[in-house]
Amino acid sequence: MTTPTLLNDLRNALPSEAIILDGRAREMRSGDTFSPSRAVNTDPNVWWQTPEVVVLPTTTDQVAVVVKLACRYRTPIVPFG
């Protein structure tokens, strides 16, 4: 679960355009075209969850900050793309 403190720390570390909180935009990043649930299942909640927040770091330093924050707050990271 994303805590308000984690979200605040992400906002302090990344540009605003690198943090996605919009529901539809997060849903679009919950799986790819080849996800089994999209290929054979009509109920997407059976195979995956929509992320609570999506971050799009553009530099190695930003990636490092995101990983450190996720570790600090015990929040899983799921790569996409």
Protein Blocks (a to p, Z undefined) as FASTA:
>chain_A
ZZfklmmmmmmmpcfklpcfbfklmmmmnbcfklmklmmpcblklmmccdfbdcddfbfk
lmmmmmmmmmmnopacddeZZ
